[in-house]
Amino acid sequence: MAPRAWRAGLLACAVLSLAVGPGALAATPASPREPTPKEAQAWKSLVDQAETARSAGRWRELEKLTRRRAAIEEKTFGPEAAVTVASWSWIGQALVRQDREAEAEPFYRRALETNRRTLGEAHPQTLLALTNLAGVLERLGRFGEAEPLRRSLHATTQKMFGPRSAEAAAAAVALGDVLRASARPTEAEPLYRLALEIDTRLYGEADPRIAADLGALAAALDDLGRHVEAETLHRRSLTLRRAAFGERDAATAQAYARVAANLDAQGRHAEAEPLHRTALAIDRDVRGQSHPATAADAAALGANLSAQGRTREAEPFLRKALAVRRQVLGERHADTGASYGALADNLAARGQLRAAEAHHRRALEILRAARGERDPATASAYAALAGTLSARGRHAQAEPWLRRTLEIRREVLGEKHPATAKAFEALASNQQRLAAYAPAEDLASQAVASIRARRSENLRVSGSDGEAAIRRVRADPGAEAEPVFRRYLQTAWLAAQGRPADLPRLRAKAFTVAQELEVSPAARALALTTARAAVSRQDAARQARLREDLAGQVRQIEQQLVRALPQGDPGKAARVGAALDAVGRELADLDARLQRSNPRYAELASPPPLSVTQAQARLRPGEGLLLVTPAGEDVHVFAVSRTRIAWNRISGGASNLEARVRTLRCQVDDQACGRAAPEGRLPAFDLQAAHALYRDLLVPVEDAFAGVNRLYVTMTGPLAGLPLGLLPTEASPSSGGNAALGATTWLADRYALTTLPSVASLRAGGPARRPASQRWTFVGFGDPSLTGPAPGARRLADPTMLRSAYPPLPGTANELRAMARTLGASPSALRLGSRATEAAIKASPDIAHAGVIAIATHGLLSRELDGVSEPGLVLTPPSKATAQDDGVLTASEAAALELSADWVILSACNTAGGDGAPGADSLSGLARAFLYAGARALLVSHWRVFDDSTAALTVQTLAVQRANPQLTKAQALQRAMRIVRTGRLPDNTTLPGWRPEWAHPAYWAPFVVIAAGE
């Protein structure tokens, strides 16, 4: 085990003091008088006993013995003798070890004053006395008094030992600790970085001193709100401490606690919980139940559980932490105040607002006295009290506290800090409750600006190291942004209602904010594909693809690392950490190369939202854009055409709309709702309910679509689980029968609908580079060799059982042959039966260049099969499963394909969804994977499809577009849906195999086109 390296400072547990042995007499100056033999014998005995007590940690005994010893020394050697001064330091140490810091201060101060007078400022014993006094002042929370001592120590060590010495590094850390505690992390950061640089040069990257430097620097970055940047440093610190000190060590516990706190700050509470529990268990074992560090662990775990909504489970931890802190630290300590505040938050969450208010007031009183008025902890106490007052309906009383919170955070933390954004949002919320809508909108707008500025800063972060590259990958503000964006939409809408003259300006701002509220995985995939397509050189395109793949691995490896940390296996954690470091280094190298060759790549890969003007410029005549965004319990709907824009808010309607979508989904896919219709018949389709959904969602904004016949639709969240084309545009007195369904006018008749993953993806890329002669080159896979029973008997336990678990699909062979004939492709373009394998898709020489790719088979939902945790496509199983071919092409494997197809047709069940559940994100799973692989457009399904109607729909879609090349893909699908629904071909002949029940939307409406424009 490496030797422990302690640092004296705010976080150090040991207070250094001068060790004096029997030989110290020779080093003392001339004494006032010689001790008598009796005094000398008594003094020598006290010295020996004191050293024994000190070695054994018997601090009360050490105090008594050293007080007696000091009395002899003052009389004999004199008050300025080195041995006397050393005794004062020993008394101070004994008192500190008994948590009696206030009593220790005068002894340390006397020692420092004497050493300065007799030995000079630069003497080692003076430096030691400086360290001791600064340490006790820090423990007393008197950082303003400690700071000049630390600055003096830092300056003197630089002069004595050199600016790049280990002593200078230790002094820099100690000064940084005081600055951090004084709410000045910006000043502390360069000191920590200097110490890290010095110690790494002197001791190497594996020394435990490096762990201390990393932990201190990461804590400062957390204070600055740079949590993503800090996370990597915290993990490195923990790895080093586990290796140096073992699992059951106080320093290791501190590192666990810091990683957990960092994850909490990022909103990753479930990941943080096991780390909090590990830190608490270690400190209970090593330090005891009543140690302040153990109390801090209990408080952090309680806050974590409260954040997860487990408030009753959290309460005992919070109360225990408060009790320990009151007993050990005292009623007026800042940590005690923080415990009052945490318990108050818990009580407020459980509706005990009166008790919560009392505790919040007590917390604020303590923190103002202990930390001062301009401290972030005090600002948080103001904010918490204001939140409780607001929850009790006392919004006017909350207002000054919220303004004070914002004032402190802007001054101390800066405009771009996440806590400052929260302060803007909280004050905006309170103004909204006071019906001051215009000021509320202005405050919410500043909160949005803060979030955007931080995201932009992370995207543009410089640095060629792996940590900077990972920070760029994780620039998304995540959970912290959602309430800010929601608040802006609320306040902007209310402000616009009160001031109609401001509507155009507010509507334009709201349109951009709505785009940022929820970015689907498919939107990210399409943005990456667009960026990759814009890269001119082939080698650079390969680098971009590799960069995107590595970026996708970062989050997965980070999750693996967080799971590995509390498992008691440092080796495993180290291996996962090394893998993450390797990915980071490779990312940094690729970033540098792409920046040199394609400076716009980063912007295209993470595009900003479009303004109204930009969106209108990307629309062509006859086109419109519909953006539907849930924001809490509200739903905001934007309708944009080339010349008009409309905005509507459905107040408090999100849950109701989701329930209505779920009901309609069950009527087109009864098995998704856990019940099958009797005798295999579909449930009646409720035309009145479907029309009501159209009336509430589209009618208020549809005037903006005058002259529009092609509509791009961007919907996020559960509402996206239902294709809008199956909504009737006219009220119907009846429901469900084939005749009524056949006579219905649908939204799919009014508009050719294209699902747009994000507004920013609309025509973000250039035109297709494929020669017109290659537009219809075709490759198809389907009719896998399966021998299972009829659908419904899904009993798969292992991927190798696929063959007997799923029924054959002979209709898909006919479907693919019809596609091939329609497109003029030869039979050799098809891989059917035993040739329709996962390996065949991965190794196909044609798939990368085909203009149209069709895969017709069974679609799998996430977790539908044991061992398959993501969506996939069932293919002919191999005789023996391998990593290359186990019979299922999963979404992650599909994403690894390299495609350039204008069309990818996934003629299978649920190929648009992530898990198939009603209300699930409709643009995850396989859709995202094929977009990422390079597909320019997809034809995918929202629910379980019927073989015969599906074959007719897909073949007719291709036939219509082949015959009418001026039509868009959405227009081709629109005409094909009408053919399947009515049974009438364009030449007015009957569609072969058509049945009247195909008028039900379950047959003609499951498929959607996903594209970014043509």
DOVODREN-300192 format. One line per 10 residues: number of its first residue (from 1); their letters; for each residue x, y, z of C-alpha. Coordinates in steps of 0.5 Angstrom, whole numbers. Layout:
# residues N
NUM) A) X/Y/Z  ... .
END
This chain:
# residues 1014
1) MAPRAWRAGL) 0/0/0  3/7/-2  4/11/4  -1/16/6  0/23/4  -4/28/9  -5/36/7  -7/41/12  -13/45/10  -20/46/10 .
11) LACAVLSLAV) -21/38/9  -15/35/13  -17/31/19  -11/32/22  -8/38/25  0/38/24  4/40/31  11/40/33  13/34/35  18/35/41 .
21) GPGALAATPA) 23/29/44  28/29/50  33/32/45  29/39/44  33/42/50  39/43/46  35/47/41  32/52/46  35/59/47  38/61/54 .
31) SPREPTPKEA) 33/60/59  31/65/65  34/59/70  36/52/70  30/47/72  31/44/79  33/37/79  26/36/81  23/40/76  27/37/71 .
41) QAWKSLVDQA) 25/30/73  18/32/73  18/35/66  21/29/63  16/24/66  11/29/63  14/29/56  14/21/56  7/21/58  5/26/54 .
51) ETARSAGRWR) 8/22/48  5/16/50  -2/19/50  -1/22/44  1/16/40  -5/12/43  -10/18/41  -12/19/48  -13/27/47  -16/29/54 .
61) ELEKLTRRRA) -10/26/58  -6/29/53  -9/36/54  -8/35/62  -1/33/61  1/38/57  -2/44/61  2/41/67  8/41/62  7/48/59 .
71) AIEEKTFGPE) 7/51/66  14/48/68  17/50/61  14/57/62  17/58/69  24/55/67  25/55/60  21/62/59  15/63/55  19/64/48 .
81) AAVTVASWSW) 23/58/49  21/53/43  19/48/47  14/52/51  11/54/44  11/47/42  7/45/48  2/50/47  1/47/40  0/40/43 .
91) IGQALVRQDR) -5/43/47  -9/46/41  -8/39/38  -11/36/44  -17/40/44  -18/40/37  -18/32/37  -24/33/42  -28/38/38  -26/44/42 .
101) EAEAEPFYRR) -24/48/37  -26/55/40  -21/53/46  -16/51/42  -15/58/38  -12/62/43  -6/57/44  -5/56/37  -5/64/36  0/65/42 .
111) ALETNRRTLG) 5/60/38  4/63/32  6/70/35  11/68/39  15/64/33  14/70/28  17/74/34  23/70/35  24/66/29  22/70/23 .
121) EAHPQTLLAL) 16/69/18  20/64/14  22/59/19  19/52/19  16/52/26  13/59/24  10/56/18  7/50/22  4/55/27  1/59/21 .
131) TNLAGVLERL) -2/52/19  -5/50/25  -8/57/27  -11/57/20  -14/50/20  -17/51/27  -20/58/24  -23/54/18  -26/49/22  -30/54/26 .
141) GRFGEAEPLR) -32/57/19  -28/63/20  -25/63/13  -24/71/12  -19/70/18  -16/64/15  -15/67/8  -9/72/10  -6/66/14  -6/61/8 .
151) RSLHATTQKM) -4/67/3  2/68/7  3/61/8  3/60/0  7/66/-1  13/64/4  13/57/1  14/59/-6  20/63/-4  23/58/1 .
161) FGPRSAEAAA) 22/52/-3  21/54/-10  14/56/-14  14/49/-17  15/45/-10  11/40/-7  11/45/-1  8/50/-6  3/45/-8  0/44/-1 .
171) AAVALGDVLR) 0/51/0  -4/52/-6  -9/47/-5  -10/50/3  -11/57/0  -16/54/-5  -20/50/0  -21/57/4  -23/60/-3  -28/55/-4 .
181) ASARPTEAEP) -31/55/3  -31/63/2  -36/62/-4  -30/64/-9  -29/57/-13  -27/61/-19  -21/64/-15  -20/57/-13  -20/53/-19  -13/56/-22 .
191) LYRLALEIDT) -10/54/-15  -12/47/-15  -10/46/-23  -3/49/-21  -2/44/-15  -5/38/-20  1/40/-25  6/40/-20  4/34/-16  4/30/-22 .
201) RLYGEADPRI) 10/32/-25  14/30/-18  10/24/-16  7/21/-22  -1/20/-24  -2/14/-19  0/18/-13  -5/19/-7  -3/26/-7  -6/26/-14 .
211) AADLGALAAA) -13/24/-12  -13/29/-7  -12/35/-12  -17/32/-17  -22/31/-12  -21/39/-10  -21/41/-17  -27/37/-18  -31/40/-12  -29/47/-15 .
221) LDDLGRHVEA) -32/45/-22  -38/43/-18  -39/49/-15  -38/53/-21  -44/48/-24  -39/45/-29  -41/38/-27  -40/34/-33  -33/36/-33  -32/35/-26 .
231) ETLHRRSLTL) -35/28/-26  -29/25/-30  -24/28/-24  -28/25/-19  -28/18/-21  -20/19/-22  -20/21/-15  -24/15/-13  -20/10/-17  -13/13/-14 .
241) RRAAFGERDA) -16/13/-7  -19/6/-7  -12/3/-10  -8/7/-5  -12/6/2  -17/1/0  -24/1/1  -25/2/8  -22/8/9  -24/15/10 .
251) ATAQAYARVA) -21/18/4  -24/13/0  -31/15/3  -30/22/2  -29/20/-6  -35/16/-6  -39/22/-3  -36/27/-8  -38/22/-14  -45/21/-12 .
261) ANLDAQGRHA) -46/29/-10  -44/30/-17  -49/25/-20  -54/28/-16  -52/35/-19  -54/32/-26  -60/29/-24  -58/22/-24  -60/20/-17  -62/13/-18 .
271) EAEPLHRTAL) -54/12/-20  -52/16/-14  -56/12/-9  -51/6/-8  -45/11/-8  -48/15/-2  -50/8/1  -43/6/0  -40/12/3  -44/12/9 .
281) AIDRDVRGQS) -43/5/11  -35/6/10  -36/12/15  -40/9/20  -35/3/20  -29/8/20  -31/14/24  -37/12/28  -44/14/28  -43/21/31 .
291) HPATAADAAA) -38/23/26  -39/30/22  -37/26/16  -42/20/17  -47/26/19  -46/29/12  -46/22/9  -53/21/12  -56/28/10  -53/27/3 .
301) LGANLSAQGR) -57/20/2  -63/23/5  -63/29/0  -62/24/-6  -68/19/-3  -72/26/-3  -70/27/-10  -73/21/-12  -79/22/-9  -78/17/-3 .
311) TREAEPFLRK) -79/22/2  -81/17/8  -75/13/7  -71/19/7  -73/22/13  -70/18/18  -63/20/15  -64/27/15  -66/27/22  -60/23/24 .
321) ALAVRRQVLG) -56/28/21  -59/34/24  -58/31/31  -51/29/30  -49/36/27  -53/39/33  -49/35/38  -42/35/35  -42/41/31  -47/46/35 .
331) ERHADTGASY) -53/49/33  -50/55/30  -46/51/25  -47/52/17  -48/44/17  -53/44/22  -57/50/18  -56/46/12  -59/40/16  -65/44/18 .
341) GALADNLAAR) -66/46/11  -66/39/8  -71/36/13  -75/42/11  -75/40/4  -77/33/6  -83/36/10  -85/41/5  -85/35/0  -90/31/4 .
351) GQLRAAEAHH) -95/37/5  -92/39/12  -92/46/10  -92/49/17  -87/45/20  -83/46/13  -83/54/14  -81/54/21  -75/49/19  -73/53/13 .
361) RRALEILRAA) -73/60/17  -68/57/22  -64/54/17  -63/61/14  -62/64/20  -56/60/22  -53/60/15  -53/68/15  -49/68/21  -45/62/19 .
371) RGERDPATAS) -43/63/12  -45/71/11  -50/74/6  -47/73/0  -46/65/0  -49/60/-5  -51/56/1  -55/63/4  -58/64/-3  -61/57/-3 .
381) AYAALAGTLS) -64/58/4  -67/64/1  -70/60/-5  -72/54/0  -76/59/4  -79/62/-1  -81/56/-4  -85/54/2  -88/61/3  -91/60/-5 .
391) ARGRHAQAEP) -93/53/-3  -97/56/2  -100/61/-3  -96/67/0  -93/69/-6  -92/76/-4  -88/74/2  -84/70/-2  -82/75/-8  -76/79/-4 .
401) WLRRTLEIRR) -73/72/-2  -73/70/-9  -70/77/-11  -65/76/-6  -63/69/-8  -62/71/-16  -58/77/-14  -53/73/-10  -53/68/-15  -52/73/-21 .
411) EVLGEKHPAT) -46/76/-17  -43/70/-14  -44/64/-19  -45/68/-25  -50/69/-31  -49/62/-34  -49/58/-27  -55/52/-27  -57/55/-20  -57/62/-23 .
421) AKAFEALASN) -62/59/-29  -66/56/-23  -67/63/-19  -69/66/-26  -74/61/-27  -77/61/-19  -78/68/-19  -81/68/-26  -86/62/-23  -87/67/-17 .
431) QQRLAAYAPA) -89/73/-22  -93/68/-26  -97/66/-20  -98/74/-18  -101/75/-25  -95/79/-27  -94/76/-34  -90/81/-37  -84/81/-32  -85/73/-31 .
441) EDLASQAVAS) -84/72/-39  -77/77/-38  -75/73/-32  -76/66/-36  -73/69/-42  -66/70/-38  -67/63/-35  -67/60/-42  -61/65/-44  -57/62/-39 .
451) IRARRSENLR) -58/55/-40  -57/56/-48  -50/60/-46  -48/54/-42  -49/49/-47  -46/53/-53  -40/54/-48  -40/46/-47  -40/45/-55  -34/50/-56 .
461) VSGSDGEAAI) -30/48/-50  -23/48/-53  -18/42/-51  -15/36/-54  -15/32/-48  -20/26/-47  -24/30/-42  -25/36/-46  -28/31/-52  -32/28/-47 .
471) RRVRADPGAE) -35/34/-45  -37/36/-52  -40/30/-53  -45/31/-47  -46/38/-48  -54/37/-47  -56/41/-41  -61/35/-39  -66/35/-34  -64/42/-31 .
481) AEPVFRRYLQ) -66/45/-38  -73/42/-38  -77/46/-32  -74/53/-35  -76/51/-42  -83/49/-39  -84/56/-35  -82/60/-41  -87/57/-45  -92/58/-40 .
491) TAWLAAQGRP) -90/65/-38  -90/67/-46  -97/65/-47  -100/68/-41  -96/75/-43  -98/74/-50  -106/74/-48  -105/80/-44  -101/84/-49  -103/82/-56 .
501) ADLPRLRAKA) -98/87/-59  -93/83/-57  -96/76/-60  -91/76/-66  -85/77/-62  -87/72/-56  -89/67/-61  -83/67/-65  -79/66/-58  -84/60/-56 .
511) FTVAQELEVS) -83/57/-62  -75/56/-61  -76/54/-54  -81/49/-56  -76/45/-60  -71/45/-55  -76/42/-49  -75/35/-52  -70/33/-57  -72/25/-59 .
521) PAARALALTT) -67/20/-60  -69/20/-68  -67/27/-68  -60/27/-66  -59/21/-70  -62/25/-76  -57/31/-74  -51/26/-74  -53/23/-81  -54/30/-84 .
531) ARAAVSRQDA) -47/32/-81  -44/26/-84  -47/27/-91  -44/34/-91  -37/32/-90  -34/32/-97  -28/27/-97  -29/20/-96  -24/19/-91  -27/25/-87 .
541) ARQARLREDL) -34/21/-87  -31/15/-84  -28/19/-79  -34/23/-77  -38/16/-77  -33/13/-72  -33/19/-68  -41/19/-68  -40/11/-66  -35/13/-60 .
551) AGQVRQIEQQ) -40/19/-58  -45/14/-57  -41/9/-53  -39/15/-48  -45/14/-44  -46/7/-44  -39/6/-41  -40/12/-36  -46/8/-34  -42/2/-33 .
561) LVRALPQGDP) -37/5/-29  -42/8/-24  -45/1/-23  -38/-2/-22  -36/3/-17  -40/1/-11  -39/-7/-12  -32/-7/-8  -28/-9/-14  -23/-4/-16 .
571) GKAARVGAAL) -20/-8/-21  -27/-8/-25  -28/0/-24  -21/1/-26  -21/-3/-33  -28/1/-35  -25/7/-33  -19/6/-37  -24/4/-43  -27/11/-42 .
581) DAVGRELADL) -20/14/-42  -19/11/-49  -25/13/-52  -24/20/-50  -17/20/-53  -19/18/-59  -25/22/-59  -21/28/-58  -16/26/-64  -22/25/-69 .
591) DARLQRSNPR) -25/32/-66  -18/35/-68  -18/32/-75  -25/34/-77  -25/41/-74  -19/42/-79  -22/39/-85  -29/40/-84  -30/46/-79  -38/46/-79 .
601) YAELASPPPL) -39/39/-77  -40/40/-70  -45/45/-72  -49/41/-76  -48/35/-71  -52/39/-66  -56/44/-69  -59/50/-66  -67/51/-66  -70/54/-72 .
611) SVTQAQARLR) -73/61/-72  -80/62/-75  -76/66/-81  -71/60/-82  -77/55/-82  -81/58/-87  -75/59/-91  -74/52/-91  -81/50/-93  -83/50/-100 .
621) PGEGLLLVTP) -90/52/-103  -96/48/-101  -92/45/-95  -93/46/-87  -90/45/-81  -94/42/-75  -90/42/-68  -94/39/-62  -90/40/-55  -92/37/-49 .
631) AGEDVHVFAV) -90/42/-43  -92/39/-36  -99/39/-36  -100/44/-42  -99/42/-49  -97/47/-54  -98/47/-62  -95/51/-67  -97/51/-74  -92/54/-79 .
641) SRTRIAWNRI) -93/55/-87  -89/60/-92  -93/66/-90  -97/64/-83  -96/62/-76  -101/60/-71  -100/58/-64  -105/55/-59  -104/52/-52  -108/46/-49 .
651) SGGASNLEAR) -108/48/-42  -108/42/-37  -109/38/-43  -103/33/-43  -106/28/-39  -113/28/-42  -110/28/-49  -105/22/-47  -111/18/-45  -115/19/-51 .
661) VRTLRCQVDD) -109/17/-56  -108/11/-51  -115/9/-52  -115/10/-60  -108/6/-60  -112/0/-57  -117/0/-62  -112/-1/-68  -108/-5/-64  -112/-9/-59 .
671) QACGRAAPEG) -106/-14/-57  -102/-8/-55  -107/-6/-49  -107/-13/-46  -113/-16/-49  -115/-19/-56  -122/-17/-59  -127/-23/-59  -126/-28/-65  -120/-24/-68 .
681) RLPAFDLQAA) -125/-18/-70  -122/-11/-69  -125/-7/-64  -130/-1/-67  -126/5/-68  -129/11/-65  -130/16/-70  -133/21/-65  -127/21/-60  -122/21/-66 .
691) HALYRDLLVP) -125/27/-69  -125/31/-62  -118/30/-62  -117/33/-69  -122/39/-66  -118/40/-60  -111/39/-63  -111/42/-70  -117/46/-71  -115/52/-67 .
701) VEDAFAGVNR) -108/53/-71  -111/50/-78  -112/57/-81  -105/57/-82  -105/52/-87  -109/55/-92  -106/53/-99  -102/47/-95  -103/40/-98  -96/37/-95 .
711) LYVTMTGPLA) -95/37/-88  -89/36/-84  -91/33/-77  -86/34/-71  -89/31/-64  -85/29/-58  -87/25/-52  -93/20/-51  -97/24/-56  -93/22/-62 .
721) GLPLGLLPTE) -95/14/-61  -101/16/-66  -101/17/-73  -105/24/-74  -107/21/-81  -113/17/-78  -116/23/-75  -123/25/-78  -123/32/-80  -131/32/-80 .
731) ASPSSGGNAA) -136/30/-74  -139/23/-75  -145/21/-72  -143/14/-71  -137/9/-70  -134/3/-72  -138/0/-78  -134/-1/-85  -139/3/-88  -138/9/-84 .
741) LGATTWLADR) -131/8/-84  -131/8/-91  -135/15/-92  -130/18/-87  -126/24/-89  -119/23/-86  -113/28/-84  -109/23/-89  -114/26/-94  -113/33/-93 .
751) YALTTLPSVA) -105/33/-92  -99/28/-94  -96/27/-88  -89/26/-86  -86/25/-79  -80/30/-78  -76/28/-72  -74/35/-71  -76/42/-74  -68/43/-74 .
761) SLRAGGPARR) -68/37/-79  -72/40/-84  -68/40/-90  -62/41/-86  -58/36/-91  -56/37/-98  -60/34/-104  -59/26/-105  -52/25/-109  -55/19/-112 .
771) PASQRWTFVG) -55/19/-120  -63/18/-123  -61/12/-126  -60/9/-119  -66/11/-115  -70/5/-116  -64/0/-115  -67/-5/-110  -65/-10/-105  -70/-14/-100 .
781) FGDPSLTGPA) -70/-19/-95  -75/-23/-92  -79/-29/-91  -74/-32/-86  -74/-40/-85  -79/-40/-79  -83/-46/-76  -86/-44/-70  -94/-44/-68  -99/-38/-69 .
791) PGARRLADPT) -98/-31/-66  -99/-31/-59  -95/-37/-57  -89/-33/-56  -85/-38/-51  -78/-36/-53  -73/-37/-48  -66/-37/-52  -64/-33/-59  -63/-40/-61 .
801) MLRSAYPPLP) -70/-42/-61  -72/-37/-66  -74/-42/-71  -79/-46/-67  -82/-39/-63  -84/-35/-69  -89/-37/-75  -87/-37/-82  -89/-31/-86  -90/-33/-94 .
811) GTANELRAMA) -94/-27/-95  -87/-23/-94  -84/-27/-100  -90/-25/-105  -89/-18/-102  -82/-17/-104  -83/-20/-110  -88/-15/-112  -84/-10/-110  -78/-12/-114 .
821) RTLGASPSAL) -83/-13/-120  -85/-6/-119  -78/-3/-119  -76/-7/-125  -71/-11/-120  -69/-18/-122  -70/-24/-117  -63/-24/-115  -64/-17/-111  -68/-22/-106 .
831) RLGSRATEAA) -66/-26/-100  -71/-30/-98  -72/-36/-94  -66/-39/-91  -62/-33/-95  -65/-28/-91  -60/-28/-85  -57/-23/-80  -50/-24/-83  -53/-23/-90 .
841) IKASPDIAHA) -55/-16/-89  -49/-15/-85  -45/-17/-91  -49/-15/-97  -45/-12/-102  -51/-8/-105  -54/-6/-98  -49/0/-98  -51/3/-105  -58/1/-106 .
851) GVIAIATHGL) -64/6/-107  -69/2/-104  -68/-3/-98  -74/-7/-96  -74/-12/-90  -80/-16/-89  -81/-20/-83  -83/-20/-75  -81/-14/-71  -79/-15/-64 .
861) LSRELDGVSE) -81/-10/-58  -76/-8/-53  -75/-14/-48  -80/-18/-52  -75/-24/-52  -70/-26/-47  -63/-24/-48  -66/-18/-53  -67/-12/-49  -68/-7/-55 .
871) PGLVLTPPSK) -72/-7/-61  -70/-12/-67  -72/-16/-73  -73/-23/-74  -69/-27/-79  -67/-34/-81  -63/-37/-75  -57/-40/-76  -55/-47/-73  -51/-44/-68 .
881) ATAQDDGVLT) -52/-37/-65  -45/-32/-66  -44/-25/-65  -45/-24/-72  -51/-28/-73  -56/-30/-67  -62/-29/-72  -64/-22/-69  -62/-16/-72  -62/-11/-66 .
891) ASEAAALELS) -63/-3/-67  -56/-3/-65  -53/-7/-70  -58/-4/-75  -54/3/-73  -48/0/-75  -50/-1/-82  -47/4/-87  -53/6/-92  -55/11/-97 .
901) ADWVILSACN) -62/9/-99  -67/14/-101  -72/9/-98  -72/4/-92  -78/0/-92  -79/-4/-85  -85/-8/-87  -86/-11/-80  -89/-10/-73  -88/-4/-69 .
911) TAGGDGAPGA) -82/-1/-73  -83/6/-71  -83/5/-63  -78/3/-58  -82/-2/-54  -89/-2/-57  -93/1/-51  -98/6/-53  -96/13/-51  -88/11/-52 .
921) DSLSGLARAF) -83/15/-56  -85/13/-63  -78/15/-66  -74/11/-62  -71/4/-63  -71/1/-70  -73/8/-73  -67/12/-70  -62/6/-72  -64/6/-79 .
931) LYAGARALLV) -63/14/-79  -57/14/-76  -54/8/-81  -55/13/-87  -63/12/-89  -66/19/-92  -73/16/-91  -76/11/-87  -83/7/-88  -84/4/-81 .
941) SHWRVFDDST) -90/2/-77  -93/4/-71  -97/-2/-69  -98/-10/-71  -99/-10/-78  -103/-15/-82  -99/-19/-88  -104/-18/-93  -106/-11/-92  -99/-9/-91 .
951) AALTVQTLAV) -96/-12/-97  -101/-8/-101  -100/-2/-98  -92/-2/-99  -92/-4/-106  -97/1/-108  -93/6/-105  -87/4/-109  -92/4/-115  -95/10/-114 .
961) QRANPQLTKA) -88/14/-113  -85/10/-119  -91/12/-124  -91/19/-121  -84/21/-120  -86/28/-118  -89/26/-112  -86/26/-105  -86/20/-101  -91/22/-97 .
971) QALQRAMRIV) -96/24/-102  -94/17/-105  -96/14/-98  -102/18/-98  -105/15/-105  -103/8/-103  -107/9/-96  -113/11/-100  -112/5/-105  -112/0/-99 .
981) RTGRLPDNTT) -118/4/-95  -122/4/-101  -120/-2/-105  -120/2/-112  -113/3/-116  -112/9/-120  -115/6/-126  -121/5/-122  -120/-3/-122  -121/-7/-115 .
991) LPGWRPEWAH) -115/-8/-111  -113/-15/-111  -115/-19/-105  -118/-13/-102  -124/-14/-96  -129/-9/-94  -125/-9/-87  -119/-6/-89  -123/1/-88  -121/0/-81 .
1001) PAYWAPFVVI) -115/5/-79  -111/-1/-77  -110/-4/-84  -109/3/-88  -106/7/-82  -100/4/-79  -95/6/-83  -91/13/-83  -86/16/-87  -80/19/-83 .
1011) AAGE) -76/24/-87  -73/31/-87  -76/33/-93  -74/32/-101 .
END
